[in-house]
Amino acid sequence: MAPQKPRMLHDTRDMAWSLIPLLLIMVVVAAIASQCSFSPGGPTAGPVPSFDVDAGLKYDARELDFPIRQPKVP
């Protein structure tokens, strides 16, 4: 009887059969967590979020130990 060839000399089918279940598990977990979306037409532009800079800087000035200054915007 011929000796078994080393594991390194096996073909890529072993790797493919190992990766397929892992990829399926990854897709199922991502679908359950709702962290992925499929959009064949590309991303859509949403509304730009608003942020109150004055209130944010005042909050930072109260909470942080170093001085916060509001920069002059041209």
N, C-alpha and C positions, 0 to 999 in steps of 0.2 A: 504494500500500500504506500502511495506517495505521501510524503509529509505535507501538512497543511502549509500553504504559503503564508508569509508574514502579513499582518494586518495592513501594513503600509502598501502592500502590493494589490490590495483589493481595488476594484474599480469604483467609479463615482456613484454607482447606484446605491451603495451603502449610505453615502452622505446624503443623497437626495431623499431616501426613505427615512432618514433621521430628521431632515429639515422640514419635510412636508407637515408632519404633526405639530412641530413647534410653530410653524407659520400659521397653521389653522388655529392653534391655541391663542396666538398673539392677535389674530383678527377677531376672534370671539371676545377676548378681554377688552380690546379697543372698542368693539361695538357695544358691549355692556356698559363701559365707562362713558360712552358718548363723547370721546375725545377726538374722534376722527369723522370726517365727512367726505362724501364722494361728490365731486362737482365737475362733470365732464366739460362744461362750458367755461370753466375757470372761476376765479373768485369774483364776487360781486362787491361793489363799493357800498359800504354802510355809512351811517351818519358819523360825523366827527364828534367824539365825546367832548363835552365842555368841562373846563376846570377853572375854578376861581383861584387865580394866582395870589391875590392879596390874602385871602383866608388861609391858603396853604402856607404862605411864608410866615404869617402871624402865628399859626400853630407850630411851625418849626421853630420859630424864635422862642416860644414859650417852653418847648420840650427839650431843645438841644442846649448844650453847654457853651457853644461858641456863637458869636454874633452872626445874625442873618441880615443881609441887606437886599433891598429890592433894586435890581439893576435898571438903568435907564435904557429904554427901548427906542431905537430911532423911528 
